[in-house]
């Protein structure tokens, strides 16, 4: 195709095709400048960009984003429109979470200490993550996405796709900025971050949600860590240049050959070249990527590890590793396992310009005991939560990193949604922990197969999830504030508050025709009960005799409009949805009715 005539089209193409983090950011800035759209105007940025860029190549991307954004969970970007979220880390999980938070309407700022995305390593993807990324337009950004026989993507390509989407949705991403710690509120300022360089504008950002997605072992204060120690496991990764020739294309990928399944292959590998492995994986992506678990004995014999130590840190300390022998070891394993089919194997370069081969220990895996906590200082509450490897370190041979990482990103977004709706902190935390309990057991088999229905709502992904398996009182330790503890001193508190609300509603709607309040969900569908409540306190606002109980949309619209106009209460859903939605969300209704009770009783006492 010829170059587009309209400069904004060419800029958009350059942005979409950018192959580095820097190029992506620069093209994005140029595109915004050219179209005169201000990325910091995060609430309107995406719709303005869409309006001003009338380009056929962008249209199917808009369609995909609009389809996702139209999901009722996001409430047209209103669910979290007052929340400000800081995300630590632009790894795949931090960026995926940022995208969801932006769809919920929150202001989102991401801090990333690195200046570039350089990780060649290739991740195996579960089917649901592929579907998720395709639905977000991954192929638009990376045409080769999942076109091979095994589904995978390099970490850097995945980051590039997610970065582009995040920018389009108005997320502010700062690279070259290191998060150093939280800065407690003082005077009239809220929670902020200490960053390096200290003068960076991100230091002034005040937020009420902090997402820690800094990768393995980057866990903020207040979280307890569990360590799972297995038998000694030494991993080796190696990336070789992929020239995308016909000959390279013909070589078969290896989707995780474990020793127990192919004794013969591993015995031959050992006897012929002295490389002794537990397993090996080979994926053909941007690079030829190999990852293997090597036995200590053969590493010692081949001179990769110089001296034997029982302490694994000493064993794999850089001074105890012979880099050249390691390169040879990885090279021979790669060459042998592909039956010498890859011509001219040449190591790719890593971020430091060195040959991309690395050895690492995964004997010990970490997992946070709780996923989130709440801090309150000077009356300012902060929700702190972990996602990705910092929540649960993955076991790479099972490819759980991105699959569980994205599940946690969605669960986190669901929690922030409740936070944004004003659900009390202990209830927010209890629900999050109830869902988190399932994460480490998730497999492609026990998660829902209905990928098309996946949303941030945990019940769309985890069959039979019990959102209240953990009770608010059980997470009291996760609220790091004495004042909040006093508010929740009895176990029955949340139940009692719901009962109070229900009986207040019943008392104030008693005797109205076609109104019978039995619960805090379905009883409100016809809109009659809401109108009755208003009428009970402000009879001059509504003529009840004119209402038709079957005009669900009309009654709800009347009540929602009056509540907004007279009392400044934003509706929880659109009137039309009261007719069409399958089930009325009790959580939303409770938040709405609580606000109504406060407004009506304040005005009338
Ligand atoms: P990361 O990708 O680690 O990103 C964290 C980001 O935070 C980084 O960019 C970092 O620079 C930044 N950061 C950290 N601290 C700060 C700070 N203080 N300030 C600012 N920024 C900061 N997963 C799979 O799903 N399938 C696989 O096949 C697979 N294979 C793997 C093979 C190997 C050898 C390894 C090591 C991992 C593998 N994984 C696999 C796991 C996968 O790489 C991780 O799960 C995934 O990258 C985690 O994403 P994340 O966003 O949580 O963290």
Boltz pocket constraint, residues with backbone or C-beta under 6 A from the ligand:
constraints:
  - pocket:
      binder: B
      contacts: [[A, 88], [A, 89], [A, 90], [A, 91], [A, 92], [A, 93], [A, 94], [A, 95], [A, 111], [A, 112], [A, 113], [A, 114], [A, 121], [A, 122], [A, 123], [A, 124], [A, 125], [A, 155], [A, 177], [A, 178], [A, 179], [A, 180], [A, 213], [A, 214], [A, 215], [A, 216], [A, 218], [A, 235], [A, 237], [A, 291], [A, 387], [A, 388], [A, 389], [A, 390], [A, 394], [A, 396], [A, 397], [A, 398], [A, 399], [A, 400], [A, 401], [A, 402], [A, 403], [A, 405]]
      max_distance: 6.0
